[in-house]
């Protein structure tokens, strides 16, 4: 655990407890393939099942217990906006675009990005390419107004990459799609989320190629981090890999932090991985010592 000592972690994917299944349902997953506790519970066998009276306090308690100083939370949950209002030192906001199970209203989403940035000081945008119906690949023209708006507002965009956990088609999240986006938007900061598997070697090649392309470890227990990503973090990717958890959606912070201590990271990699890279990408000030 020595690598974690003294670091105030910035978690680029954290949230708030909800009744089982409420924020985990993907309507287009066929009924025979739906999980009970999580839409991908064939992957996640120990989904946290707490339903606290005050989800914000519950998440803060877990953050304090496990050394998480700041969490990036999604404005799609009403608790997120209240949490950032109540504790702006602990929670920062991202606008998630593209409603699951519905067509993408691109004009409406651009307006919402601008409105939430103006009202709440959002720090990022995110989307799930296989979530809308029809699905929208990462390099589809549909997303280009989103990318352009992110550049204009200096917001990073977090995008799910690789085979999705929910049992829906995967093509919209193929990693090669980021190549064209990085070419067309050289100022854009993109963070690939949720694994990029089985194309992690390609993800590393693209991060080497494109300065703005990054990777978050979200939705993976540390013992399952792809070896290509760990190797890259230890070498030329020290500034490209961001820690992301998945609490309480499917992983506990207790498990994540316990397994983090066993990661074979070099001493100088821990701080940028757990905090520094996220602070730079999200435009956060360094914590007071």
N, C-alpha and C positions, 0 to 999 in steps of 0.2 A: 504493500500500500504506500510505499515511500514516495512514489511518483505523484500521488494526489495531495500530499501534505502541503498545507499553506496555499492551495489554489482554490479560489472561489469560482466554482464551475458555472459556465453559461450553457444551459441546456436548450438546444435549438428545436426540441420537440417535447413539450410537456403539456399537460392539460388538467382537467378536473373530472372527478368521478361523476358518473351518471348511472341511472338504473340500467341493468344489464341489457345490452343491445341497442340502447337509444341512439348513440352516436356511432354505431359500428355497422349499421345495416347498409348494404348496397342493393338497391331495389332490383337491379338487373341480374344479380346472382340467382340462378334457378333454385327453386325451393329445395330440391334434393341435395343441393350443395351448400346450404346455409349452415353455419355453425350456431351453437347455442349461446356461448359467452362472447364470441367474436366471430366476425365473418370469415376469418382465416384461422379458426381455432385448431385446424389440423397442424398448424405451425406453432401456435401459442397454447401451451397446455396448462399454464398457471396464471390465467388472466386475473388481475386484482378485481375483487367483487364487492368492495366497500361501497356503501351508499350513505355518505355522511350528511348530517343536517346542514353543514356549512362546507361545501366543497373547496372554497378558496382557502379557508383556514386549514383544511385537511392537507391540501397540496403544499401550502407553506410549511406546515409541520414536517412533512417528508423532506422538503428541500432543506430545511434547517438541520434535520437529522443526518443528512447525507452530503452536506457541503455544497449544495447548489445555491449559488448566489442570485442568479437571474434566470428566468425562464421565458422562452418565446411561446406565446399562446395565440390561439386562433380566434379572431373576432366573430366567427360563426357560432361560438358558444357565448351566451349572455354573461356567464361568469367571468369571461376573459376581460371584457371591458370594465366590469366592476372591479376586478382584481387589479388592473392597471391603474384605475382611479384611486383605489384604496392604497396600493403599494407600488407606486411608479418606480421605486428603487429595485423592485424584485420582479416585476413583470413588464415585458414589452410585447407589442402587438403585431401580428401579421394579418393581412387581408387575404382570405382564401377565396379564390374565384372559380367559377364553374360548378354549378349545383349538381350533385350526384343524381343520376337518373333522368336528367333533363337536358335539352339543348343548351349550348352556351349562348347567353345573351351578352355578346361582346361589348356592345355600346353601354348597356347597363352596368357591366362589370368595370369598365373603364371609369365610368362616373362614380361608382362605389369606391374604387381605389382612391380617386382624388378626394372624395368626400371624407372617407375615414382617415386619410392622411392629414387632411386639414383639421378635422375635429379631434382626432385621438393621437396624432403624432405616430402613426404606424411606422414600423421599421422594416417591413418586408411584405412581399406578396407570395402566395403559394398556389399551386394547382396540382390536380390529380388527373393526368391525361386520359386514363381509362375510365374515369368516373362518369363523365357526361354521356348522354345518349343523343346523337351518335358520339362515339369516342373521337378524341381530337389529338393526333400525334403531336409530339413536342415541336416539330418543325412545320406544322401546318400554319397557313396564313392566318387562320382564325386567331391564333395567339399573338400575332405580331403587334396589334395595338396594345396588348398587355405589356409586351416587351418594351415597346417604345415609351409607354407611360412610365415604366420602371426606370428606364434610362433618364427620362426627363426629371423624375422626382428623386433620383439617386437611391432607389430601393433595390435590394437584391431580390431575386425570385427563386424560391425553393420549389423543385419539381420532382415528383416521383419518377424513378428510373428503374428499368429492369422488369423482370417478371413480377406481376402484382400478386400479393397474397390472396385477395378475393378471387374466386374462380370465375374470372371474366377474361376475354382475349387480351393478349399482352402487347400486340404490335404497336400500339400508340406510345409505348414506353421504351422502345428500342433505343439503345444508347447512341447509336450513330446519328440519330436525329439532332443531337446537341451540336454536332459539327457545323451544320448549316446555320443554326441559330447564332453560334459564336462568331461565325464569319459575317453574318448580316448585322450583328449588334456588337461591335468590338468593345463598346463601353459597358455592356451589360454584365452584371455579376450574377452568375447562376450557381445554385447549389443543388446537386443531385441528391435526392433523398431515397431512403428505403432500399439500399443495396446495390442497384445497378447490375444485379446478377442475371444471367451468367456472363455478363460482358464486363467484368471488373478490369480485366487487362486492357480492354479498349477504353474504358473510362479513364484509366491511368494515362494511356497514350494521349487522349484528348485533353486531359488536364495539363500534361506537359506542353501540348501544342497551343492551348488557349489560356491566356493569363486570367481571364475572368471566370473560368470554370472551376468549381469546388465540389466537395463531397461531404455529406453529413452521414454519420453512422446510425441514424434513426432506425428504429424498429428491429434492431439486431442486438441480442445479448452479446456482450463483448467477446465471449469465448467463440462466437460464430462470426466475428468480423472477417471478411475475406482477407486471405493472406496477402493478396496483391495490394490491398489498401494499407495494411499495416506496414508492409515493406516500403511502400511509397511514402508514407508518413515519416518513416525513419530515414529517408534519403532525400530525394529532391522535392517531396511533397509536404515538407514541414509546415508550410503556410497555406496548404490547400485542404486539409482534412479538419472538419469541425465535429465536435462531439454532439450527438443527438440521442436522446433516450426514447422512451415510448411509455411513460407513466402518465396516467393510469390505464391507458388504452389496452395494453397487453403485457407490459413488463413492470415489475416493481423496482423502485429505486434501490431498495436493499440489494436485490440481485445484481442490478447493473453495476453499482459501485463496488460490490464485493468482487465481481469478475473483472472490473477495470484494473484492480490491483495486480492482476496476473498478466496483463498485456505486456508483451516484450518491446516496450517503447524505450528509446534512448532518453537519457535524462533531459536533454534540451527540447524534446518533443512534447513533453507533458503539458507545459503551460500554454503553448499555442493551440494544441489539440483541445484541451479542456476549456479554454477561456479566450486566449488572445486572438485567435483567428475569428471567432464569433464576434468578439467586440469590434474588430476591424470591419468585418462584413456588415454588421448591423449598425455601425456608427455609434457605439457605446463608449463612454468614458471609462478609463481604468478605475478600478475600485480604490477607495481611499485606504491607505495602509494604516 
